């Protein structure tokens, strides 16, 4: 069907939460509040044996680990209030809430973290109905977690994403996903396979190889740069002007492509003395280029 030049195109923007919109892991914040000292070791142990989906380790521990047996709904809500968000998350949602060019962006958060934690952390910034996290059942008598109803980790994130696309009538090529780590690999591969857009916000090699763009900044609105460049086709002057209109001066903007190379040196046969000067030892290289 022919679309007029003035028609508005709608995009779905879905973001992870822990270390994407926040500085720290909400599970670590909760464990410190509950006095559980070996949280990171327990998560690493579950990840090492591939016992649960990557990203679902906290959900498993909350349901089965004795150290977290005392966790109640109110503890999850309090954890969210203690999570330190990256700078200007509210401004990111504000800008995405505006019409940019002939595009409109629907912002949602999909996290494997407990729904109560994420909604509490983003209270007043992202409407609760746009936040999808791990849902628990709580025992009406004791208040303890009695069951895990849904965990948006691994394929679980893909399922939520597809539900949103259907609900919003957004085609897969107009889906944008933002994430930071290995728990986002599955959903990023899914989005890429359907011509969507993926943005990484960490230097992790595993995700950097898959994401179409990587943006490193402590300021949440930085993820707008690839959206404005790749979708709206804005130039750097227009992007700087947009940030300036919201009180942000873009000081440093370095576009660097990094190639990581490692060579394995094979044993070479002994050469005559007169030819040894021709040999050269290979060492690992780290090349940076623009």
C-alpha positions as CSV (number, residue, x, y, z in Angstrom):
1,X,0.0,0.0,0.0
2,X,1.3,3.5,-0.9
3,X,2.3,5.5,2.2
4,X,2.2,9.3,1.9
5,X,5.4,11.2,2.8
6,X,3.7,12.6,5.9
7,X,2.7,9.2,7.3
8,X,4.2,8.3,10.7
9,X,6.2,5.1,11.0
10,X,6.1,3.4,14.4
11,X,9.1,1.6,15.9
12,X,9.3,-0.6,19.0
13,X,12.3,0.1,21.2
14,X,13.0,-2.6,23.8
15,X,15.7,-2.3,26.3
16,X,17.3,-4.6,28.9
17,X,17.6,-3.1,32.4
18,X,20.5,-4.4,34.5
19,X,23.7,-2.6,33.4
20,X,21.9,-1.2,30.3
21,X,19.8,1.4,32.1
22,X,21.5,0.9,35.5
23,X,25.1,1.0,36.7
24,X,24.9,-2.1,38.8
25,X,23.2,-5.5,38.9
26,X,19.9,-5.5,40.8
27,X,20.6,-9.0,42.0
28,X,23.8,-7.8,43.7
29,X,21.9,-4.9,45.4
30,X,19.2,-7.4,46.7
31,X,21.8,-9.9,47.9
32,X,23.7,-7.1,49.8
33,X,20.4,-5.9,51.4
34,X,19.6,-9.5,52.5
35,X,23.1,-10.3,53.7
36,X,23.9,-12.9,51.1
37,X,27.6,-12.5,50.6
38,X,28.4,-15.1,47.8
39,X,25.8,-14.0,45.2
40,X,28.3,-13.5,42.3
41,X,29.9,-16.9,43.0
42,X,26.5,-18.6,43.0
43,X,25.5,-16.9,39.7
44,X,28.8,-17.9,38.2
45,X,28.3,-21.5,39.3
46,X,24.9,-21.7,37.7
47,X,26.2,-20.1,34.5
48,X,29.2,-22.5,34.3
49,X,27.0,-25.6,34.4
50,X,24.3,-24.1,32.1
51,X,21.7,-25.1,34.7
52,X,19.4,-22.2,33.8
53,X,19.0,-19.7,31.0
54,X,21.5,-17.0,31.0
55,X,20.0,-14.1,32.9
56,X,17.6,-16.3,34.9
57,X,20.1,-17.1,37.6
58,X,18.6,-14.6,40.1
59,X,15.1,-16.0,39.5
60,X,16.4,-19.5,40.3
61,X,18.2,-18.4,43.4
62,X,15.1,-16.5,44.7
63,X,13.0,-19.6,44.4
64,X,15.4,-22.3,45.5
65,X,18.4,-20.9,47.5
66,X,18.0,-20.9,51.3
67,X,19.9,-17.6,51.5
68,X,17.0,-15.8,49.7
69,X,14.2,-17.5,51.5
70,X,13.5,-14.4,53.5
71,X,12.8,-12.2,50.4
72,X,9.3,-10.7,50.3
73,X,7.7,-8.4,47.7
74,X,8.6,-5.4,49.8
75,X,12.2,-6.3,49.6
76,X,12.1,-6.4,45.8
77,X,10.4,-3.0,45.8
78,X,13.0,-1.5,48.2
79,X,15.8,-3.0,46.0
80,X,14.5,-1.1,43.0
81,X,14.7,2.1,45.0
82,X,18.4,1.5,45.7
83,X,19.4,0.6,42.2
84,X,21.6,3.3,40.7
85,X,20.3,4.3,37.3
86,X,22.5,5.6,34.5
87,X,22.3,9.3,33.9
88,X,19.3,10.8,32.2
89,X,17.1,7.7,31.8
90,X,14.1,10.0,32.1
91,X,15.4,12.2,29.3
92,X,15.9,9.1,27.0
93,X,12.2,8.2,27.5
94,X,11.2,11.8,27.1
95,X,12.9,12.2,23.7
96,X,11.6,8.8,22.5
97,X,8.1,9.9,23.5
98,X,8.3,12.7,21.0
99,X,7.8,12.3,17.3
100,X,11.2,12.5,15.6
101,X,11.0,13.2,11.9
102,X,8.2,11.0,10.6
103,X,8.9,8.3,13.2
104,X,7.4,7.5,16.6
105,X,9.1,5.2,19.1
106,X,7.4,3.0,21.7
107,X,9.8,2.4,24.6
108,X,9.5,-0.8,26.7
109,X,11.8,-2.6,29.1
110,X,12.3,-6.4,29.0
111,X,14.4,-7.7,31.9
112,X,15.1,-11.1,33.6
113,X,15.1,-9.2,36.9
114,X,12.1,-9.3,39.1
115,X,9.2,-7.1,37.8
116,X,8.8,-5.4,41.2
117,X,12.5,-4.4,41.2
118,X,12.5,-2.9,37.7
119,X,9.2,-1.1,38.1
120,X,10.3,0.3,41.4
121,X,13.6,1.5,39.9
122,X,11.9,3.1,36.9
123,X,8.9,4.6,38.8
124,X,7.9,7.9,37.3
125,X,10.1,7.2,34.3
126,X,8.6,4.2,32.5
127,X,4.9,3.3,33.0
128,X,4.6,0.0,34.8
129,X,2.6,-1.6,32.0
130,X,5.7,-1.1,29.7
131,X,8.0,-3.0,32.1
132,X,8.3,-6.8,31.7
133,X,10.3,-8.8,34.2
134,X,10.3,-12.0,36.1
135,X,6.9,-12.6,37.7
136,X,6.6,-14.6,41.0
137,X,3.7,-16.0,43.0
138,X,3.9,-15.2,46.7
139,X,2.5,-17.4,49.4
140,X,-0.5,-15.5,50.9
141,X,0.4,-16.7,54.4
142,X,4.1,-16.3,54.7
143,X,4.8,-13.8,51.9
144,X,7.6,-16.0,50.6
145,X,8.1,-16.6,46.9
146,X,6.2,-19.8,46.1
147,X,6.6,-20.1,42.3
148,X,8.1,-18.5,39.2
149,X,5.4,-17.7,36.6
150,X,7.5,-16.2,33.8
151,X,11.2,-15.4,33.2
152,X,12.1,-13.1,30.2
153,X,15.5,-14.6,29.8
154,X,16.9,-16.3,26.6
155,X,14.0,-17.2,24.4
156,X,11.7,-15.7,27.1
157,X,12.8,-12.2,25.9
158,X,12.0,-13.1,22.3
159,X,8.5,-14.2,23.3
160,X,7.8,-10.9,25.0
161,X,9.2,-9.0,22.1
162,X,7.0,-10.9,19.6
163,X,3.9,-10.2,21.8
164,X,4.7,-6.5,21.8
165,X,5.2,-6.5,18.0
166,X,1.8,-8.1,17.6
167,X,0.1,-5.8,20.0
168,X,1.6,-2.6,18.6
169,X,1.4,-3.8,14.9
170,X,5.1,-3.2,14.4
171,X,6.9,-5.2,11.8
172,X,10.1,-7.0,12.8
173,X,12.3,-4.7,10.8
174,X,11.1,-1.8,12.9
175,X,12.1,-3.4,16.2
176,X,15.1,-2.0,18.1
177,X,16.7,-3.9,20.9
178,X,19.3,-2.5,23.4
179,X,21.3,-4.7,25.7
180,X,24.6,-5.2,27.4
181,X,25.6,-8.8,27.9
182,X,25.4,-12.5,27.2
183,X,21.8,-12.8,28.3
184,X,20.9,-10.5,25.4
185,X,22.6,-12.6,22.7
186,X,19.6,-14.8,21.8
187,X,17.2,-11.9,21.4
188,X,19.7,-9.8,19.4
189,X,20.3,-12.7,17.0
190,X,16.6,-13.0,16.6
191,X,16.1,-9.2,15.9
192,X,19.1,-9.2,13.5
193,X,17.7,-12.2,11.6
194,X,14.5,-10.2,10.9
195,X,16.3,-7.0,9.7
196,X,15.7,-5.2,13.0
197,X,18.2,-3.0,14.8
198,X,20.5,-4.0,17.7
199,X,22.5,-1.7,20.0
200,X,25.1,-2.9,22.5
201,X,26.1,-0.7,25.5
202,X,29.1,-2.7,26.7
203,X,32.5,-3.6,25.5
204,X,31.8,-7.4,25.9
205,X,33.2,-9.1,22.8
206,X,30.4,-11.7,22.7
207,X,27.7,-9.0,22.2
208,X,29.9,-6.7,20.2
209,X,30.1,-9.3,17.5
210,X,26.3,-9.5,17.2
211,X,25.0,-6.0,17.8
212,X,24.9,-3.8,14.7
213,X,26.1,-0.8,16.7
214,X,27.9,-0.3,20.0
215,X,27.6,2.8,22.1
216,X,29.6,3.4,25.3
217,X,28.5,6.1,27.7
218,X,27.2,6.6,31.2
219,X,24.4,8.7,29.8
220,X,21.3,6.8,28.6
221,X,20.4,9.2,25.8
222,X,23.6,8.0,24.0
223,X,21.7,5.1,22.6
224,X,19.8,7.5,20.5
225,X,22.8,8.2,18.3
226,X,22.5,5.0,16.1
227,X,18.8,5.4,16.0
228,X,19.1,8.9,14.7
229,X,21.9,8.1,12.3
230,X,20.7,4.7,10.9
231,X,16.9,5.2,10.9
232,X,16.3,8.9,10.6
233,X,19.5,9.5,8.6
234,X,20.4,12.6,10.7
235,X,23.9,14.0,10.5
236,X,26.1,14.9,13.5
237,X,25.0,18.5,13.5
238,X,21.4,17.6,13.8
239,X,22.1,15.1,16.6
240,X,24.2,17.6,18.5
241,X,21.4,20.1,18.2
242,X,18.8,17.7,19.5
243,X,20.9,17.0,22.6
244,X,21.6,20.7,23.1
245,X,17.9,21.5,23.0
246,X,17.6,19.2,26.0
247,X,20.5,20.7,27.9
248,X,23.1,18.2,26.9
249,X,26.3,19.3,25.2
250,X,28.0,16.5,23.4
251,X,31.7,16.9,24.3
252,X,33.4,13.7,23.2
253,X,32.1,11.6,20.3
254,X,34.8,9.1,19.1
255,X,34.0,6.7,16.3
256,X,36.5,3.9,16.6
257,X,36.5,0.5,15.0
258,X,38.5,-2.0,17.0
259,X,40.0,-5.3,15.6
260,X,41.1,-7.9,18.2
261,X,43.7,-10.3,16.8
262,X,45.5,-13.1,18.5
263,X,48.0,-15.4,16.8
264,X,49.0,-18.8,17.8
265,X,52.7,-19.3,17.1
266,X,53.5,-22.7,15.5
267,X,56.9,-24.4,16.0
268,X,59.2,-23.8,13.1
269,X,62.0,-26.1,12.0
270,X,65.5,-25.1,13.0
271,X,67.1,-22.9,10.3
272,X,70.7,-22.5,9.4
273,X,72.4,-19.7,11.2
274,X,72.7,-17.5,8.1
275,X,68.9,-17.6,7.5
276,X,67.8,-17.0,11.1
277,X,67.7,-13.3,10.7
278,X,64.8,-13.7,8.3
279,X,62.5,-15.1,11.0
280,X,60.2,-12.9,13.0
281,X,58.3,-13.7,16.2
282,X,54.6,-13.3,16.0
283,X,52.9,-11.6,19.0
284,X,49.3,-10.7,19.8
285,X,48.2,-7.5,18.1
286,X,45.5,-5.0,19.0
287,X,44.7,-2.7,16.1
288,X,42.6,0.4,16.3
289,X,41.3,2.1,13.2
290,X,38.7,4.6,12.1
